[in-house]
Amino acid sequence: MRYLIALVAVFGLMVGSATAAEFKFKMTTFSPEGTTSWKLYPETFVEKVTLATDGQVKIKAYGSFVLASIFEANRAVLDGRADMAYHYPAFEINQNPASAFISDIPGGMGSDAKLAWLLAGGGAELWKDYRNSQGLHGLFCGLIGSELFANSHKKVQTLADFKGFRYRTAGANTYVMKKLGAAPNLVPGPEVFTMLERKGVDGAEYLDPFGNFALGFHKIAKYAIYPGIHAPGGSYEVLMKKSTWDAFPADIQRKIELVCDSVMVRSFATLQFNNVDAMRKMGESGRNELVELSPEVIAAVQKAGREWADEQIKKEDAKGNPWMGKLAKSFYAFMEMWTKNSGFQVVDRK
């Protein structure tokens, strides 16, 4: 009897050790805890990783600025403040301008083309090599649709309208807007609503239509200007040290990759619905006027965005960093191919 009890006890320990977490991580994120973005991305990622790995990988996610600033998530992973980061690469654009191709570059590819480039057109492999050169490993884990070009007090539609346009923006788009004759202002995210409300700027870009709508921008500015050619489509990234990734067994690596594929598709469908619904609500409100940018503005943004990239390539090459040039070559070649050959697609819009 005692022998049987001992066997049961040993078996229980074996089962317990098999189901116990073999890998535990703390993850810094780009989003405050409890927000829509938190639920769509970090929270869902953590839940699905736990499920897919049968509890072998457990991740504790922390809201933005708890473990690290959103602008230094990549550094926080390298210096050990966090084991992982749910990261928007645009936040490191000042240190790593090549990140614009993964996040958003003015006049770049829309979300459908960006997805195809990343997962089927060589973008992911190139980005993997780039991250590996930094001692990091990145997984694409969320696709972002186009932002709203502006909620604005001033109607801007043609190039002439941009002269002196006081416009809240950031990153590479600051350069682009100067080229178009606007007067760009960098206002921190939490201050955008107040600045727009007080008419400290004529217009502001910040988030996608749903994000801006949720913050109430449509209540204080008449015009909703589209398309978001300044930020046409980007990707979120789960970032960790290369040594962390290499320590996973191959089956766990594959399971985490499958989780990110799932998060990308599910979150994008939800975001696109929310964005279309927000545009509908603004159009039907009687308070807002939806304004479409003219083709000449679209072309001017694309041209200026390419000029910004070319300038950054020269600067990075001078530092001995070839990655800006490598990513630009792949990105723009794919964009040209896609633009010329994607006319067969049905685009459901009027």
Contacts in CASP RR format, 6 or more apart in sequence:
PFRMAT RR
TARGET T0000
AUTHOR 0000-0000-0000
METHOD contacts of the structure
MODEL  1
MRYLIALVAVFGLMVGSATAAEFKFKMTTFSPEGTTSWKLYPETFVEKVT
LATDGQVKIKAYGSFVLASIFEANRAVLDGRADMAYHYPAFEINQNPASA
FISDIPGGMGSDAKLAWLLAGGGAELWKDYRNSQGLHGLFCGLIGSELFA
NSHKKVQTLADFKGFRYRTAGANTYVMKKLGAAPNLVPGPEVFTMLERKG
VDGAEYLDPFGNFALGFHKIAKYAIYPGIHAPGGSYEVLMKKSTWDAFPA
DIQRKIELVCDSVMVRSFATLQFNNVDAMRKMGESGRNELVELSPEVIAA
VQKAGREWADEQIKKEDAKGNPWMGKLAKSFYAFMEMWTKNSGFQVVDRK
19 54 0 8 1.000
19 55 0 8 1.000
21 55 0 8 1.000
21 56 0 8 1.000
21 57 0 8 1.000
21 58 0 8 1.000
22 56 0 8 1.000
22 57 0 8 1.000
23 56 0 8 1.000
23 57 0 8 1.000
23 58 0 8 1.000
23 247 0 8 1.000
23 248 0 8 1.000
23 252 0 8 1.000
24 58 0 8 1.000
24 59 0 8 1.000
24 60 0 8 1.000
25 57 0 8 1.000
25 58 0 8 1.000
25 59 0 8 1.000
25 60 0 8 1.000
25 83 0 8 1.000
25 84 0 8 1.000
25 240 0 8 1.000
25 244 0 8 1.000
26 59 0 8 1.000
26 60 0 8 1.000
26 62 0 8 1.000
26 67 0 8 1.000
26 82 0 8 1.000
26 83 0 8 1.000
26 84 0 8 1.000
27 42 0 8 1.000
27 46 0 8 1.000
27 59 0 8 1.000
27 60 0 8 1.000
27 61 0 8 1.000
27 62 0 8 1.000
27 82 0 8 1.000
27 83 0 8 1.000
27 84 0 8 1.000
27 85 0 8 1.000
27 86 0 8 1.000
28 62 0 8 1.000
28 63 0 8 1.000
28 64 0 8 1.000
28 66 0 8 1.000
28 67 0 8 1.000
28 68 0 8 1.000
28 73 0 8 1.000
28 76 0 8 1.000
28 77 0 8 1.000
28 81 0 8 1.000
28 82 0 8 1.000
28 84 0 8 1.000
28 85 0 8 1.000
28 86 0 8 1.000
29 38 0 8 1.000
29 41 0 8 1.000
29 42 0 8 1.000
29 61 0 8 1.000
29 62 0 8 1.000
29 63 0 8 1.000
29 64 0 8 1.000
29 85 0 8 1.000
29 86 0 8 1.000
30 37 0 8 1.000
30 64 0 8 1.000
30 70 0 8 1.000
30 73 0 8 1.000
30 86 0 8 1.000
30 87 0 8 1.000
30 88 0 8 1.000
30 91 0 8 1.000
30 236 0 8 1.000
31 37 0 8 1.000
31 38 0 8 1.000
31 41 0 8 1.000
31 42 0 8 1.000
31 63 0 8 1.000
31 64 0 8 1.000
31 86 0 8 1.000
32 38 0 8 1.000
32 63 0 8 1.000
32 64 0 8 1.000
33 61 0 8 1.000
33 62 0 8 1.000
33 63 0 8 1.000
34 43 0 8 1.000
36 210 0 8 1.000
36 211 0 8 1.000
36 214 0 8 1.000
36 274 0 8 1.000
38 63 0 8 1.000
40 263 0 8 1.000
40 267 0 8 1.000
40 270 0 8 1.000
40 271 0 8 1.000
41 86 0 8 1.000
41 141 0 8 1.000
41 142 0 8 1.000
41 236 0 8 1.000
41 263 0 8 1.000
41 267 0 8 1.000
42 61 0 8 1.000
42 63 0 8 1.000
42 86 0 8 1.000
43 61 0 8 1.000
44 263 0 8 1.000
44 266 0 8 1.000
44 267 0 8 1.000
45 59 0 8 1.000
45 61 0 8 1.000
45 86 0 8 1.000
45 141 0 8 1.000
45 238 0 8 1.000
45 259 0 8 1.000
45 260 0 8 1.000
45 263 0 8 1.000
46 59 0 8 1.000
46 60 0 8 1.000
46 61 0 8 1.000
48 259 0 8 1.000
48 262 0 8 1.000
48 263 0 8 1.000
49 57 0 8 1.000
49 59 0 8 1.000
49 255 0 8 1.000
49 256 0 8 1.000
49 259 0 8 1.000
50 57 0 8 1.000
50 58 0 8 1.000
50 59 0 8 1.000
52 255 0 8 1.000
52 256 0 8 1.000
52 258 0 8 1.000
52 259 0 8 1.000
53 252 0 8 1.000
53 255 0 8 1.000
53 256 0 8 1.000
56 252 0 8 1.000
57 248 0 8 1.000
57 252 0 8 1.000
57 256 0 8 1.000
59 84 0 8 1.000
61 86 0 8 1.000
62 82 0 8 1.000
64 70 0 8 1.000
67 76 0 8 1.000
67 81 0 8 1.000
67 82 0 8 1.000
68 75 0 8 1.000
68 76 0 8 1.000
68 81 0 8 1.000
68 82 0 8 1.000
68 85 0 8 1.000
70 88 0 8 1.000
70 91 0 8 1.000
71 91 0 8 1.000
71 92 0 8 1.000
72 92 0 8 1.000
73 82 0 8 1.000
73 85 0 8 1.000
73 87 0 8 1.000
73 91 0 8 1.000
73 92 0 8 1.000
73 239 0 8 1.000
74 85 0 8 1.000
74 87 0 8 1.000
74 92 0 8 1.000
74 96 0 8 1.000
74 134 0 8 1.000
74 136 0 8 1.000
74 239 0 8 1.000
76 82 0 8 1.000
76 85 0 8 1.000
77 83 0 8 1.000
77 84 0 8 1.000
77 85 0 8 1.000
77 136 0 8 1.000
77 239 0 8 1.000
77 240 0 8 1.000
77 241 0 8 1.000
78 134 0 8 1.000
78 135 0 8 1.000
78 136 0 8 1.000
78 241 0 8 1.000
83 240 0 8 1.000
83 241 0 8 1.000
83 244 0 8 1.000
84 238 0 8 1.000
84 239 0 8 1.000
84 240 0 8 1.000
84 244 0 8 1.000
85 237 0 8 1.000
85 238 0 8 1.000
85 239 0 8 1.000
85 240 0 8 1.000
86 141 0 8 1.000
86 236 0 8 1.000
86 237 0 8 1.000
86 238 0 8 1.000
86 239 0 8 1.000
87 236 0 8 1.000
87 237 0 8 1.000
87 238 0 8 1.000
87 239 0 8 1.000
88 103 0 8 1.000
88 236 0 8 1.000
88 237 0 8 1.000
89 96 0 8 1.000
89 99 0 8 1.000
89 100 0 8 1.000
89 102 0 8 1.000
89 103 0 8 1.000
89 235 0 8 1.000
89 237 0 8 1.000
90 99 0 8 1.000
90 100 0 8 1.000
90 103 0 8 1.000
90 104 0 8 1.000
90 171 0 8 1.000
92 99 0 8 1.000
93 99 0 8 1.000
93 100 0 8 1.000
93 103 0 8 1.000
93 171 0 8 1.000
93 172 0 8 1.000
94 171 0 8 1.000
97 172 0 8 1.000
97 312 0 8 1.000
97 315 0 8 1.000
97 316 0 8 1.000
97 324 0 8 1.000
98 130 0 8 1.000
98 312 0 8 1.000
98 316 0 8 1.000
98 323 0 8 1.000
98 324 0 8 1.000
98 325 0 8 1.000
98 327 0 8 1.000
98 328 0 8 1.000
100 172 0 8 1.000
100 309 0 8 1.000
100 312 0 8 1.000
101 327 0 8 1.000
101 328 0 8 1.000
101 331 0 8 1.000
102 118 0 8 1.000
102 127 0 8 1.000
102 140 0 8 1.000
102 234 0 8 1.000
102 235 0 8 1.000
102 237 0 8 1.000
102 327 0 8 1.000
103 234 0 8 1.000
103 235 0 8 1.000
104 144 0 8 1.000
104 147 0 8 1.000
104 230 0 8 1.000
104 231 0 8 1.000
104 232 0 8 1.000
104 233 0 8 1.000
104 234 0 8 1.000
105 172 0 8 1.000
105 305 0 8 1.000
105 308 0 8 1.000
105 309 0 8 1.000
105 331 0 8 1.000
106 172 0 8 1.000
106 173 0 8 1.000
106 176 0 8 1.000
106 229 0 8 1.000
106 230 0 8 1.000
106 231 0 8 1.000
106 301 0 8 1.000
106 302 0 8 1.000
106 304 0 8 1.000
106 305 0 8 1.000
106 308 0 8 1.000
107 229 0 8 1.000
107 230 0 8 1.000
107 232 0 8 1.000
107 298 0 8 1.000
107 301 0 8 1.000
107 302 0 8 1.000
107 305 0 8 1.000
107 306 0 8 1.000
108 229 0 8 1.000
108 232 0 8 1.000
108 233 0 8 1.000
108 302 0 8 1.000
108 305 0 8 1.000
108 331 0 8 1.000
108 335 0 8 1.000
109 117 0 8 1.000
109 232 0 8 1.000
109 233 0 8 1.000
109 331 0 8 1.000
109 334 0 8 1.000
109 335 0 8 1.000
109 338 0 8 1.000
110 145 0 8 1.000
110 146 0 8 1.000
110 232 0 8 1.000
110 233 0 8 1.000
111 143 0 8 1.000
111 144 0 8 1.000
111 145 0 8 1.000
111 146 0 8 1.000
111 232 0 8 1.000
111 233 0 8 1.000
111 234 0 8 1.000
111 268 0 8 1.000
113 334 0 8 1.000
113 335 0 8 1.000
113 338 0 8 1.000
113 339 0 8 1.000
113 342 0 8 1.000
114 143 0 8 1.000
114 232 0 8 1.000
114 233 0 8 1.000
114 234 0 8 1.000
114 235 0 8 1.000
115 143 0 8 1.000
115 264 0 8 1.000
116 334 0 8 1.000
116 338 0 8 1.000
117 123 0 8 1.000
117 330 0 8 1.000
117 331 0 8 1.000
117 334 0 8 1.000
117 335 0 8 1.000
117 338 0 8 1.000
118 124 0 8 1.000
118 127 0 8 1.000
118 140 0 8 1.000
118 235 0 8 1.000
119 140 0 8 1.000
121 330 0 8 1.000
121 334 0 8 1.000
122 330 0 8 1.000
122 334 0 8 1.000
123 327 0 8 1.000
123 330 0 8 1.000
123 331 0 8 1.000
123 334 0 8 1.000
124 140 0 8 1.000
126 326 0 8 1.000
126 327 0 8 1.000
126 330 0 8 1.000
127 138 0 8 1.000
127 140 0 8 1.000
127 327 0 8 1.000
128 137 0 8 1.000
128 138 0 8 1.000
130 323 0 8 1.000
130 326 0 8 1.000
130 327 0 8 1.000
131 137 0 8 1.000
131 138 0 8 1.000
131 239 0 8 1.000
131 242 0 8 1.000
132 242 0 8 1.000
133 323 0 8 1.000
135 241 0 8 1.000
135 242 0 8 1.000
135 243 0 8 1.000
136 239 0 8 1.000
136 240 0 8 1.000
136 241 0 8 1.000
136 242 0 8 1.000
137 239 0 8 1.000
137 240 0 8 1.000
137 241 0 8 1.000
137 242 0 8 1.000
137 244 0 8 1.000
137 245 0 8 1.000
137 246 0 8 1.000
138 237 0 8 1.000
138 238 0 8 1.000
138 239 0 8 1.000
138 240 0 8 1.000
138 245 0 8 1.000
139 237 0 8 1.000
139 238 0 8 1.000
139 239 0 8 1.000
139 256 0 8 1.000
139 257 0 8 1.000
139 260 0 8 1.000
140 235 0 8 1.000
140 236 0 8 1.000
140 237 0 8 1.000
140 260 0 8 1.000
140 264 0 8 1.000
141 235 0 8 1.000
141 236 0 8 1.000
141 237 0 8 1.000
141 238 0 8 1.000
141 259 0 8 1.000
141 260 0 8 1.000
141 263 0 8 1.000
141 264 0 8 1.000
142 235 0 8 1.000
142 236 0 8 1.000
142 260 0 8 1.000
142 263 0 8 1.000
142 264 0 8 1.000
142 267 0 8 1.000
142 268 0 8 1.000
143 233 0 8 1.000
143 234 0 8 1.000
143 235 0 8 1.000
143 236 0 8 1.000
143 264 0 8 1.000
143 267 0 8 1.000
143 268 0 8 1.000
144 208 0 8 1.000
144 233 0 8 1.000
144 234 0 8 1.000
144 235 0 8 1.000
144 236 0 8 1.000
144 268 0 8 1.000
144 271 0 8 1.000
145 208 0 8 1.000
145 232 0 8 1.000
145 233 0 8 1.000
145 234 0 8 1.000
145 268 0 8 1.000
145 271 0 8 1.000
145 272 0 8 1.000
145 275 0 8 1.000
146 208 0 8 1.000
146 226 0 8 1.000
146 227 0 8 1.000
146 228 0 8 1.000
146 229 0 8 1.000
146 231 0 8 1.000
146 232 0 8 1.000
146 233 0 8 1.000
147 205 0 8 1.000
147 206 0 8 1.000
147 207 0 8 1.000
147 208 0 8 1.000
147 209 0 8 1.000
147 228 0 8 1.000
147 230 0 8 1.000
147 231 0 8 1.000
147 233 0 8 1.000
148 205 0 8 1.000
148 207 0 8 1.000
148 208 0 8 1.000
148 209 0 8 1.000
148 212 0 8 1.000
148 224 0 8 1.000
148 225 0 8 1.000
148 226 0 8 1.000
148 228 0 8 1.000
149 205 0 8 1.000
149 225 0 8 1.000
149 226 0 8 1.000
149 227 0 8 1.000
149 228 0 8 1.000
149 229 0 8 1.000
149 230 0 8 1.000
149 293 0 8 1.000
150 156 0 8 1.000
150 167 0 8 1.000
150 203 0 8 1.000
150 204 0 8 1.000
150 205 0 8 1.000
150 223 0 8 1.000
150 224 0 8 1.000
150 225 0 8 1.000
151 196 0 8 1.000
151 203 0 8 1.000
151 204 0 8 1.000
151 212 0 8 1.000
151 217 0 8 1.000
151 218 0 8 1.000
151 220 0 8 1.000
151 221 0 8 1.000
151 223 0 8 1.000
151 224 0 8 1.000
151 225 0 8 1.000
152 202 0 8 1.000
152 203 0 8 1.000
152 204 0 8 1.000
152 221 0 8 1.000
152 222 0 8 1.000
152 223 0 8 1.000
152 224 0 8 1.000
152 225 0 8 1.000
153 196 0 8 1.000
153 199 0 8 1.000
153 202 0 8 1.000
153 203 0 8 1.000
153 221 0 8 1.000
153 222 0 8 1.000
153 223 0 8 1.000
154 161 0 8 1.000
154 165 0 8 1.000
154 202 0 8 1.000
154 203 0 8 1.000
154 223 0 8 1.000
155 161 0 8 1.000
155 223 0 8 1.000
155 225 0 8 1.000
155 289 0 8 1.000
155 291 0 8 1.000
156 162 0 8 1.000
156 165 0 8 1.000
156 202 0 8 1.000
156 223 0 8 1.000
156 225 0 8 1.000
156 291 0 8 1.000
156 293 0 8 1.000
157 225 0 8 1.000
157 291 0 8 1.000
157 292 0 8 1.000
157 293 0 8 1.000
157 294 0 8 1.000
157 297 0 8 1.000
158 294 0 8 1.000
158 296 0 8 1.000
158 297 0 8 1.000
159 180 0 8 1.000
159 294 0 8 1.000
159 296 0 8 1.000
159 297 0 8 1.000
159 300 0 8 1.000
162 177 0 8 1.000
162 180 0 8 1.000
162 181 0 8 1.000
162 182 0 8 1.000
162 297 0 8 1.000
163 181 0 8 1.000
163 182 0 8 1.000
164 181 0 8 1.000
164 182 0 8 1.000
164 183 0 8 1.000
165 177 0 8 1.000
165 181 0 8 1.000
165 182 0 8 1.000
165 183 0 8 1.000
165 202 0 8 1.000
165 203 0 8 1.000
166 182 0 8 1.000
166 183 0 8 1.000
166 185 0 8 1.000
166 200 0 8 1.000
166 201 0 8 1.000
166 202 0 8 1.000
166 203 0 8 1.000
167 177 0 8 1.000
167 182 0 8 1.000
167 183 0 8 1.000
167 184 0 8 1.000
167 185 0 8 1.000
167 201 0 8 1.000
167 202 0 8 1.000
167 203 0 8 1.000
167 204 0 8 1.000
167 205 0 8 1.000
168 184 0 8 1.000
168 185 0 8 1.000
168 186 0 8 1.000
168 187 0 8 1.000
168 192 0 8 1.000
168 195 0 8 1.000
168 196 0 8 1.000
168 201 0 8 1.000
168 203 0 8 1.000
168 204 0 8 1.000
168 205 0 8 1.000
168 206 0 8 1.000
169 177 0 8 1.000
169 184 0 8 1.000
169 185 0 8 1.000
169 186 0 8 1.000
169 204 0 8 1.000
169 205 0 8 1.000
169 230 0 8 1.000
170 186 0 8 1.000
171 186 0 8 1.000
172 305 0 8 1.000
172 308 0 8 1.000
172 309 0 8 1.000
173 184 0 8 1.000
173 205 0 8 1.000
173 230 0 8 1.000
173 231 0 8 1.000
174 184 0 8 1.000
174 186 0 8 1.000
175 304 0 8 1.000
175 305 0 8 1.000
175 307 0 8 1.000
175 308 0 8 1.000
176 230 0 8 1.000
176 301 0 8 1.000
176 304 0 8 1.000
176 305 0 8 1.000
176 308 0 8 1.000
177 183 0 8 1.000
177 184 0 8 1.000
177 230 0 8 1.000
178 184 0 8 1.000
179 300 0 8 1.000
179 304 0 8 1.000
179 307 0 8 1.000
180 297 0 8 1.000
180 300 0 8 1.000
180 301 0 8 1.000
180 304 0 8 1.000
185 195 0 8 1.000
185 201 0 8 1.000
187 195 0 8 1.000
187 201 0 8 1.000
187 204 0 8 1.000
189 206 0 8 1.000
192 204 0 8 1.000
192 206 0 8 1.000
193 215 0 8 1.000
193 216 0 8 1.000
193 217 0 8 1.000
193 220 0 8 1.000
195 201 0 8 1.000
195 204 0 8 1.000
196 203 0 8 1.000
196 204 0 8 1.000
196 217 0 8 1.000
196 220 0 8 1.000
196 221 0 8 1.000
197 220 0 8 1.000
203 221 0 8 1.000
204 217 0 8 1.000
204 221 0 8 1.000
205 228 0 8 1.000
205 230 0 8 1.000
205 231 0 8 1.000
206 212 0 8 1.000
206 215 0 8 1.000
206 217 0 8 1.000
207 215 0 8 1.000
208 271 0 8 1.000
208 275 0 8 1.000
209 224 0 8 1.000
209 226 0 8 1.000
209 275 0 8 1.000
209 276 0 8 1.000
209 278 0 8 1.000
209 279 0 8 1.000
209 282 0 8 1.000
210 271 0 8 1.000
210 274 0 8 1.000
210 275 0 8 1.000
210 277 0 8 1.000
210 278 0 8 1.000
211 274 0 8 1.000
211 278 0 8 1.000
212 218 0 8 1.000
212 278 0 8 1.000
213 278 0 8 1.000
213 281 0 8 1.000
213 282 0 8 1.000
214 278 0 8 1.000
218 224 0 8 1.000
218 281 0 8 1.000
218 282 0 8 1.000
218 285 0 8 1.000
218 287 0 8 1.000
218 288 0 8 1.000
219 287 0 8 1.000
222 287 0 8 1.000
222 288 0 8 1.000
222 289 0 8 1.000
223 288 0 8 1.000
223 289 0 8 1.000
223 290 0 8 1.000
223 291 0 8 1.000
224 279 0 8 1.000
224 282 0 8 1.000
224 283 0 8 1.000
224 288 0 8 1.000
224 289 0 8 1.000
224 290 0 8 1.000
224 291 0 8 1.000
225 291 0 8 1.000
225 292 0 8 1.000
225 293 0 8 1.000
226 279 0 8 1.000
226 290 0 8 1.000
226 291 0 8 1.000
226 292 0 8 1.000
226 293 0 8 1.000
227 292 0 8 1.000
227 293 0 8 1.000
227 298 0 8 1.000
229 293 0 8 1.000
229 297 0 8 1.000
229 298 0 8 1.000
229 301 0 8 1.000
229 302 0 8 1.000
230 301 0 8 1.000
235 264 0 8 1.000
238 256 0 8 1.000
238 260 0 8 1.000
245 253 0 8 1.000
248 256 0 8 1.000
279 290 0 8 1.000
282 288 0 8 1.000
282 290 0 8 1.000
283 290 0 8 1.000
306 332 0 8 1.000
309 324 0 8 1.000
309 328 0 8 1.000
309 332 0 8 1.000
310 328 0 8 1.000
312 324 0 8 1.000
313 324 0 8 1.000
313 325 0 8 1.000
313 328 0 8 1.000
316 322 0 8 1.000
316 323 0 8 1.000
316 324 0 8 1.000
316 325 0 8 1.000
317 324 0 8 1.000
317 325 0 8 1.000
END
